[in-house]
Every structure is written in C-alpha cells, then in structure tokens.
Amino acid sequence: MITVGGRHPVLANYRVGFTSSGKVLALELTVYLDGGCNGSISARIRDFFLGMVCHCYTIPNIRVKAHICKTHTASNQAMRAFGRVQSLFIAETWISHVAMATGISQEKVREINMFQDGDRTYKDEPVDSVNLWRCWNELTSSSQFYTRRAEIDNYNSEHRWEKRGLAITPLMFFIGMPRPVNQAGALLHVYTDGSVLLTHGGTEMGQGLHTKMIQVASRALGIPPERIHQSETSTNLVPNAVRTGGSYNSDIYGMAVMYACHIISERLNPYREANPKGTWTDWVQAAYVDRVSLSATGFYRIPDEDPPTTEFLKANYFSYGAACSEVVVDALTGKHQVLRTDILMDVGTSLNPAIDIGQIEGAFMQGYGLFTLEEVKYSPEGNLYMRGPRSYRVPGVGDIPKEFNVSLLKGSRNKKAVYSSKGIGEPPLVLAVSVFLAVKDAIYSARADNGVYGNFILDSPATPERVRMACMDKFIDHSSVSRDKTNAH
C-alpha cells in the first residue's frame, strides 16, 4: 500500500443554477484530481471524468475545469470505473444539494432533470431514455420506495439516537474507450475429433470472460460448450491484444470470437448440406479429408462514429440501472448497517445471467467500501498512515446488506455488442452511492432533532467518525468540528 497508488482522490467545487421548481439550468464545476508523484494515467482519468459530469441529467449550460495535481504521494492509478465513479458521485451530490435548497424531495428533483426521449448529452451522444426510465420506475415500484419512505419518517420521529435513511439513485454509465484500443482478435482451432480450441486477447481475472467467450462460440458454432476448450491468453497466439478493462471486453472479444466461428461455419456449410443428418464431428472430418482449413482468426473493431471526431472521448453506448438502499445509523457512534438494497440493472440480453448478477453484487460491495469505509490518510510529509487491515478497512461479510435484491431489466436490446449484450464489470459500482446518500438522509434527521437544518458537506468515505461529527448534537463541541482548511490533509 505504501508504494502502489490507489484511486484518484478528487476535490470538486460546484455552482448550480436552478429554478424554484428544481429544474437545473446551469452547472459550473471545477475539479482537482490528485495524480500523485507522476501523472502516468491521470490524463485518461480526467477524460473519463469529463465524459460523465452531467450523469443522466439534462443541463442546458455547463462549464467544467479539470486540473491534475502533482503531489508527494505514490502515483495514483486506474481502478474499476476510473474517472466515472468520481464524476457520478459528484453529480449525485450537487443534484441532492439542489433538492435541499428547493425543499423538493430528492427523487422528485432527479425525475425533473433526468434525460427524456430525444435528449442528447453535451457531447451530442444519443441517450436511450426509455431504459433509463424503465429502470427508475420499475425499481421505485419493486422496492416499495414511497411506502418505506413514509415508514422511515415515522420511525425517525420516534427514535432519538437511532436513525434510518433511504435513498434511490439512477445510473447512466458511459461504455467506450479511445479509438486505438477499440479492436480485438481471436483464434479458433477445430480438431478432427470435433473438439475446439479457443483463444482470444482478453485476460480472465475472475470476471467470467472466458466462460462468456465459450458460450459465444457454442452458440455461433451450434455445438455444446463441453466441446470447446479455452486456451490461456498469450501474445504468441493473439498478438497486440488491448488492455482488459472498461467493461467492454466481452463486447469486442465476443464479436471477434463470433467472426472466427462464422468463418469456420461457412467452410463447413457444404458438408452440412451434403450430409444434413450428420453430426458436427462428421462434418469436421469430411472437411479435413477434403483438405479444408479448420483454423480461423477473427478480428473486430468498433465502427467509427460518423462523422469521426477526436474532440471528446465518446460512448459506444450507455448502461442503465437504479439502486435503492436503506440504512440504520447509530447517531452516538456514527456506525451504520445496510438493511436492504434493491438493484435493477440493464445488461441488454445477458450472455450469462449468473455471472452478471455476481458482477453486480461484487461491484456494488466494492463501491460500498469506497463510499463508506476505505479512508486513506497521509501525514503532512506524504507518508501513508493506512498500511494494512488494522487501519484500512475493506468490506466484509457482515457489511453485505441484510436483504440484497438484484434483478436484470427484461426485454432490453443492444445492437452495438455481441448477441445484444452489455458490459457489466464497472457500472454497478457507482450504485453504491445510494448507501452514502441513505446515510446522509439519516444524518439529516439526526440534525433536525437538534435544530440544525439545510445542506451540509459529508466527504466520502462516510466513516463512523465523519458521520458522528455530522450529527451535530449536544455532546459535540461545535468549535472543534469546523474544517480548518490550512491543516486539512
């Protein structure tokens, strides 16, 4: 932990113009990204950050300034949902601030400003507002949000030191990478016993990429998955492989695998037609005897937009979702527990629902750690204080929501990826902001009991110390909790 940098910390200052009805008219945002001692990846993090500053909200006028800061800590690097998780967290922060300033409910202000049919992002990207609203409306209903909202308000009125909070947040996540890495290769060998050896350029790191590629090949060739064997990724088999990340590898490698399978299928078609009652092995052996190549490479590149532009990093498509979380907060200790989380995620037509649901659950818990637990502290000299599990807490089994409901949006299609699927590795991480906002919702109730109203700053992560001090009760010396910006680290 001392030598390896982590996620880029971000300081954001924002000004928002809005009407009394909660409609946002303008956003001015200045952000500072901590790149550490060198900016090896920081410029790319900034680009992805800028790609999602509006999140899923329509903003007619926007000005953003992003600065990369060189500091005396280890170089910060790319991590899951890099750039975008910070950007979406900030967007959910200022939209919540607008709700507090207008006195309109959080969910209502979000609905007022969410993209509608025909809207486009500030980078002129088309938005599938149908799926965005489907996720929002279906989750609002399935989670019984409004019923629980009334129950929680009643609970908080009867409990002084234990408060519950509830929050629901939408998600629109940018899926896309720079043009040079929008390409992928695959290699397919078919043997005379009917077995198939598959290789592609993606790295399996537990996300199920190999399993999905076997399923793609099985569907394209029309044979059982048991006949297909996955070779480990190697540059002597598939050269010039791009990095594995960005939630788009099943998209590009899936297409490359499918193309390779189509080449083999076309070569076998004459033997299928000549022997329609034959088996896969019969057709393969007949092609071999006829001296037909049973090896093929597949290559895929994401089509360029028309007209192409290099001004912005644009999305190939967006993933959509929504999450509703309920927490209980001990106002005397600052500790909290997640009582329930409901997630609805748009994954297109899932290649493997079991893998996708696992990815959603895992990403959400990683985001939960980011927003509520994993605090990083440095000395004024740049020395890291948090050096192990005794001082740096990551989510454990006890942090999983008591009730955890995950479902996939039905009937969704995506023409820009293999078999109408969507990337899933990173988007659900951002949904953990619903826990952060639920904690903040509980704090609002605690502060109201002490006669303190209005918006307040709660930095991420929402550690027990920060939550406790934000409750502002009679046990806290108010003068000791004011932020001394000259000595903040």
C-alpha positions in Angstrom: 0.0 0.0 0.0 3.0 2.3 0.5 4.4 2.0 -3.0 1.3 1.4 -5.1 -1.1 4.3 -5.7 -4.9 3.9 -5.5 -7.9 5.6 -7.0 -7.5 9.3 -7.8 -8.9 11.5 -5.0 -10.9 14.4 -6.3 -11.8 17.8 -4.8 -14.8 19.4 -6.5 -16.2 22.9 -6.3 -19.5 23.5 -8.0 -22.1 26.2 -8.6 -25.5 25.3 -9.9 -28.2 27.5 -11.4 -31.8 26.2 -11.0 -35.4 27.3 -10.8 -37.6 27.2 -7.7 -39.3 24.1 -9.2 -36.0 22.2 -9.2 -35.0 22.4 -12.9 -31.3 22.7 -13.3 -30.3 25.4 -15.8 -26.5 25.7 -15.5 -23.6 23.9 -13.9 -20.1 25.3 -13.2 -17.7 22.7 -11.9 -14.0 23.0 -11.0 -12.3 19.7 -10.1 -8.8 18.8 -8.9 -7.5 15.3 -9.4 -4.7 14.0 -7.2 -2.3 12.3 -9.7 0.4 11.6 -7.1 4.0 11.9 -7.9 3.5 11.4 -11.6 0.6 11.6 -14.0 1.1 8.3 -15.9 -2.6 7.6 -16.3 -4.1 10.8 -14.9 -4.9 12.5 -18.2 -7.0 9.5 -19.2 -8.7 9.5 -15.8 -9.6 13.2 -16.4 -11.0 12.4 -19.9 -13.3 9.7 -18.5 -14.3 12.0 -15.6 -15.3 14.7 -18.1 -17.3 12.2 -20.0 -19.9 11.8 -17.2 -20.1 15.2 -15.4 -23.8 15.5 -16.2 -24.6 11.9 -15.4 -28.2 11.3 -16.5 -29.4 14.9 -16.1 -30.1 17.5 -18.8 -28.1 20.6 -18.2 -28.5 23.4 -20.9 -25.4 25.3 -19.9 -22.2 23.8 -18.5 -18.6 24.8 -17.8 -16.1 22.4 -16.4 -12.5 22.9 -15.5 -10.4 19.8 -14.5 -6.9 20.1 -13.1 -4.4 17.3 -12.5 -2.3 17.9 -9.4 1.2 16.6 -8.8 1.6 15.7 -5.1 4.2 13.9 -2.9 2.4 10.6 -2.7 2.6 7.4 -4.7 1.3 7.7 -8.3 -2.4 7.1 -8.4 -3.6 4.7 -11.0 -6.7 3.4 -12.9 -9.1 1.3 -10.9 -12.5 -0.1 -11.5 -14.8 2.5 -13.1 -11.9 5.0 -13.1 -12.8 8.6 -13.5 -16.5 7.9 -14.0 -17.2 6.8 -10.4 -15.8 10.1 -9.1 -17.8 12.1 -11.7 -21.1 10.4 -11.0 -20.6 10.7 -7.2 -20.2 14.5 -7.6 -23.2 14.7 -9.9 -25.4 12.9 -7.3 -24.0 15.3 -4.6 -25.0 18.5 -6.4 -28.4 17.2 -7.5 -29.1 16.4 -3.9 -28.0 19.9 -2.9 -30.5 21.3 -5.3 -33.2 19.2 -3.7 -32.3 20.5 -0.3 -32.2 24.1 -1.5 -35.6 23.9 -3.1 -37.3 21.9 -0.4 -38.4 19.3 -3.0 -37.8 15.6 -2.4 -34.6 14.1 -3.7 -36.3 11.6 -6.0 -38.6 14.3 -7.5 -35.7 16.6 -8.4 -33.9 13.7 -10.1 -37.0 12.9 -12.1 -37.4 16.6 -13.1 -33.9 16.7 -14.6 -33.4 13.1 -16.0 -33.0 12.7 -19.7 -36.2 12.5 -21.7 -36.9 10.9 -25.1 -34.8 12.5 -27.8 -32.3 14.2 -25.5 -28.6 14.1 -26.1 -25.6 14.5 -23.9 -23.4 17.6 -24.0 -21.1 15.6 -26.3 -24.0 15.0 -28.7 -24.4 11.4 -27.7 -27.8 9.8 -28.1 -29.5 8.6 -24.9 -31.8 5.6 -24.6 -34.1 7.4 -22.1 -36.6 4.5 -22.4 -34.4 2.1 -20.5 -33.2 4.8 -18.1 -36.8 5.5 -17.1 -37.8 1.8 -17.1 -35.0 1.1 -14.6 -36.1 4.0 -12.4 -39.8 3.4 -12.5 -39.6 -0.4 -12.1 -37.2 -0.2 -9.2 -39.3 2.6 -7.5 -42.2 0.2 -7.6 -40.5 -3.1 -6.8 -38.6 -1.6 -3.8 -41.8 0.0 -2.4 -39.9 3.2 -2.1 -42.7 5.6 -1.2 -44.3 3.2 1.3 -40.9 2.7 3.0 -40.2 6.5 2.9 -43.3 7.1 5.0 -42.4 4.3 7.4 -38.9 5.6 7.9 -40.1 9.1 8.5 -42.4 7.7 11.2 -39.6 5.6 12.7 -37.2 8.6 12.9 -39.8 10.7 14.6 -40.0 8.0 17.4 -36.2 7.4 17.8 -33.8 9.9 19.0 -30.4 8.2 18.7 -31.0 5.6 16.0 -32.0 6.9 12.6 -32.9 5.3 9.4 -32.1 6.6 5.9 -33.4 5.8 2.4 -32.1 6.8 -1.0 -32.8 5.9 -4.6 -30.3 6.8 -7.4 -30.4 6.3 -11.2 -27.4 5.2 -13.3 -26.3 6.0 -16.8 -22.8 4.7 -17.3 -20.5 5.5 -20.3 -19.2 2.4 -22.1 -16.4 3.3 -24.5 -12.7 3.5 -24.9 -10.2 5.5 -27.1 -10.2 4.6 -30.8 -6.9 2.8 -30.9 -8.0 0.1 -28.4 -11.4 -0.5 -29.9 -10.2 -3.7 -31.6 -9.9 -7.3 -30.7 -8.6 -10.6 -32.1 -9.4 -14.3 -31.6 -8.0 -17.6 -32.8 -10.1 -20.8 -33.3 -8.8 -24.3 -34.0 -11.1 -27.2 -34.8 -9.7 -30.8 -34.4 -10.8 -33.9 -36.2 -12.4 -35.4 -33.1 -14.8 -32.4 -33.1 -13.1 -30.5 -30.2 -12.5 -26.8 -30.5 -9.6 -24.8 -29.0 -10.4 -21.1 -28.5 -8.0 -18.3 -27.7 -8.7 -14.5 -27.5 -6.8 -11.5 -26.3 -8.7 -10.8 -23.2 -7.4 -11.6 -19.7 -9.5 -13.7 -17.3 -9.4 -12.2 -13.8 -12.4 -13.7 -12.3 -15.0 -11.7 -14.2 -16.1 -14.7 -16.3 -14.8 -13.5 -19.6 -13.5 -17.0 -20.7 -16.9 -18.5 -19.8 -18.8 -16.0 -21.8 -16.5 -16.5 -24.8 -17.1 -20.2 -24.7 -20.8 -19.5 -24.7 -20.5 -17.2 -27.7 -18.5 -19.8 -29.6 -21.0 -22.5 -28.6 -23.9 -20.5 -29.9 -22.1 -19.5 -33.1 -21.0 -23.0 -34.0 -24.1 -24.8 -32.7 -22.2 -27.2 -30.6 -22.3 -27.9 -26.8 -19.9 -25.8 -24.6 -18.3 -29.0 -23.4 -16.6 -29.4 -26.8 -14.9 -26.0 -26.5 -11.7 -25.6 -24.6 -10.3 -22.2 -23.7 -6.6 -21.6 -24.1 -5.0 -19.1 -21.7 -4.3 -15.6 -23.2 -0.9 -15.4 -24.9 0.6 -12.9 -27.3 2.1 -15.7 -29.4 -1.4 -16.8 -30.3 -3.3 -13.5 -30.4 -0.9 -10.6 -30.9 -1.3 -6.9 -30.0 -4.1 -7.5 -27.5 -5.6 -4.4 -25.9 -5.9 -3.9 -22.2 -8.6 -5.8 -20.4 -10.9 -3.2 -18.7 -13.5 -0.7 -19.3 -16.4 -3.1 -19.2 -16.3 -3.6 -23.0 -14.1 -6.8 -23.4 -17.0 -9.2 -23.7 -18.3 -6.8 -26.4 -15.1 -6.7 -28.6 -13.7 -10.2 -27.9 -17.2 -11.7 -28.2 -17.5 -10.2 -31.7 -14.0 -11.4 -32.7 -14.8 -15.0 -31.5 -18.2 -14.9 -33.3 -16.5 -13.8 -36.6 -13.9 -16.6 -36.3 -16.8 -19.1 -35.7 -18.6 -17.8 -38.8 -15.6 -18.4 -40.9 -15.4 -22.0 -39.8 -19.2 -22.4 -40.2 -19.0 -21.2 -43.8 -16.3 -23.7 -44.6 -18.4 -26.5 -43.1 -21.7 -25.5 -44.8 -21.1 -27.6 -47.9 -20.6 -30.7 -45.8 -23.7 -29.9 -43.7 -25.7 -29.7 -46.9 -24.3 -32.9 -48.3 -25.0 -34.7 -45.1 -27.8 -33.0 -43.2 -28.3 -35.9 -40.8 -24.6 -36.0 -39.9 -23.0 -34.8 -36.7 -20.6 -32.0 -36.0 -17.8 -34.5 -35.9 -18.9 -36.0 -39.3 -18.8 -32.6 -41.0 -15.4 -31.7 -39.4 -13.9 -35.0 -40.6 -15.3 -34.6 -44.0 -13.8 -31.1 -44.3 -10.4 -32.5 -43.1 -10.4 -35.2 -45.7 -11.3 -32.6 -48.3 -8.2 -30.6 -47.1 -10.2 -27.6 -45.9 -8.6 -25.4 -43.2 -10.1 -25.9 -39.8 -8.4 -22.9 -38.2 -9.5 -19.3 -38.4 -8.8 -15.9 -36.9 -11.4 -13.4 -36.0 -10.9 -9.7 -35.8 -13.3 -7.0 -34.8 -13.1 -3.2 -34.5 -15.8 -0.9 -33.1 -17.1 1.2 -36.1 -16.1 4.8 -36.1 -18.8 7.3 -35.5 -20.0 9.3 -38.5 -18.5 11.9 -38.7 -15.5 10.9 -36.6 -14.2 13.3 -34.0 -11.3 13.4 -31.6 -12.6 16.4 -29.6 -14.2 14.2 -26.9 -14.0 10.6 -25.7 -17.5 9.4 -26.7 -19.5 6.5 -25.6 -20.2 3.5 -27.7 -23.3 3.0 -25.7 -24.6 3.5 -22.2 -25.6 1.1 -19.4 -28.5 2.0 -17.2 -29.7 1.0 -13.8 -31.0 2.1 -10.4 -30.5 1.3 -6.8 -32.4 1.8 -3.6 -30.7 1.4 -0.2 -31.9 1.6 3.3 -29.6 2.0 6.3 -29.8 2.4 10.0 -27.3 4.8 11.7 -26.3 5.0 15.4 -26.1 8.7 15.9 -24.0 8.2 19.0 -21.2 6.2 17.4 -21.6 7.0 13.7 -21.8 3.4 12.7 -24.3 2.2 10.2 -25.7 -1.0 8.8 -27.3 -1.6 5.4 -30.7 -3.1 6.0 -31.8 -3.5 2.4 -30.6 -2.8 -1.1 -32.5 -3.3 -4.3 -30.8 -3.1 -7.7 -32.2 -3.2 -11.2 -29.6 -3.3 -14.0 -29.8 -3.1 -17.7 -27.4 -5.6 -19.2 -29.1 -5.9 -22.6 -29.6 -9.6 -23.4 -27.4 -11.2 -20.8 -24.8 -13.7 -22.1 -24.8 -15.3 -18.7 -27.2 -14.0 -16.0 -25.4 -15.8 -13.2 -22.1 -14.1 -14.0 -23.8 -10.8 -14.5 -25.6 -10.9 -11.2 -22.4 -11.8 -9.5 -20.6 -8.9 -11.1 -23.4 -6.6 -10.0 -23.2 -7.8 -6.4 -19.4 -7.7 -6.3 -19.1 -4.2 -7.9 -21.7 -2.8 -5.5 -19.8 -4.0 -2.5 -16.6 -2.6 -3.8 -18.3 0.7 -4.3 -19.8 0.4 -0.8 -16.2 0.2 0.6 -15.2 3.2 -1.5 -18.0 5.4 -0.3 -18.3 4.4 3.4 -15.2 2.5 4.7 -11.9 2.8 2.9 -10.4 6.0 4.1 -6.8 6.9 3.1 -4.8 9.2 5.4 -1.4 10.7 4.8 0.9 12.7 7.0 1.9 16.3 6.0 5.1 14.8 4.6 3.2 12.4 2.4 3.7 9.2 4.4 0.8 6.8 4.3 -0.8 6.0 7.6 -3.2 3.3 6.4 -0.8 0.3 5.8 -2.9 -2.8 6.4 -6.1 -4.3 7.6 -5.7 -2.9 11.1 -6.0 0.6 9.9 -7.5 0.2 6.4 -10.9 -1.4 6.5 -12.4 -3.1 3.4 -15.9 -4.6 3.2 -16.5 -7.9 4.9 -19.3 -10.5 5.0 -21.0 -8.5 7.8 -21.2 -5.5 5.5 -23.4 -7.1 2.9 -27.0 -5.7 3.0 -29.2 -7.9 5.2 -31.6 -8.0 2.3 -30.0 -7.8 -1.1 -32.2 -8.0 -4.2 -30.7 -7.9 -7.7 -32.6 -8.2 -10.9 -32.0 -7.6 -14.6 -34.1 -5.4 -16.9 -36.2 -7.6 -19.2 -36.6 -7.1 -22.9 -33.5 -4.8 -23.3 -31.5 -4.9 -26.5 -28.2 -3.5 -27.6 -27.3 -3.6 -31.3 -23.7 -2.5 -30.6 -22.5 -5.6 -28.8 -22.3 -9.4 -29.3 -25.8 -11.0 -29.2 -27.3 -7.8 -27.9 -25.5 -7.9 -24.5 -24.0 -5.1 -22.5 -20.8 -4.6 -20.4 -21.3 -5.1 -16.7 -18.0 -5.1 -14.9 -17.9 -1.5 -13.8 -21.3 0.3 -13.9 -22.9 -1.3 -10.7 -20.0 0.0 -8.6 -21.4 3.5 -8.8 -24.8 2.4 -7.5 -23.3 2.1 -4.0 -23.7 5.9 -3.9 -27.2 5.1 -2.8 -25.8 3.8 0.5 -23.8 7.0 1.0 -26.9 9.1 0.3 -29.0 7.0 2.6 -26.5 7.5 5.4 -26.7 11.3 4.7 -30.5 11.1 4.8 -30.3 9.6 8.3 -28.0 12.3 9.4 -30.4 15.0 8.2 -33.0 13.5 10.6 -30.5 13.5 13.5 -29.5 17.1 12.8 -33.2 18.2 12.6 -33.7 16.8 16.1 -31.0 19.2 17.2 -32.5 22.2 15.3 -29.9 22.1 12.6 -31.3 22.2 9.0 -30.1 22.6 5.5 -27.4 21.1 3.4 -24.0 20.1 4.8 -20.8 18.6 3.5 -20.1 15.0 4.1 -16.9 13.9 2.4 -16.5 10.4 1.1 -16.0 7.9 2.6 -18.7 8.3 5.2 -16.7 6.8 8.0 -18.2 6.5 11.5 -16.1 9.4 12.7 -17.4 11.7 9.9 -21.0 10.5 10.4 -20.8 11.0 14.2 -19.5 14.6 13.9 -22.1 15.5 11.2 -24.9 14.6 13.6 -24.3 17.9 15.5 -25.8 17.1 18.9 -25.2 18.5 22.4 -22.2 16.1 23.0 -20.2 17.7 20.3 -18.2 20.9 20.8 -19.2 22.8 17.6 -16.0 24.7 17.5 -13.9 21.6 17.2 -15.7 20.3 14.1 -15.2 23.3 11.9 -13.0 22.5 9.0 -9.5 24.0 9.2 -8.6 24.2 5.6 -5.0 25.2 6.3 -4.3 21.9 8.2 -6.5 19.5 6.2 -4.8 16.6 4.6 
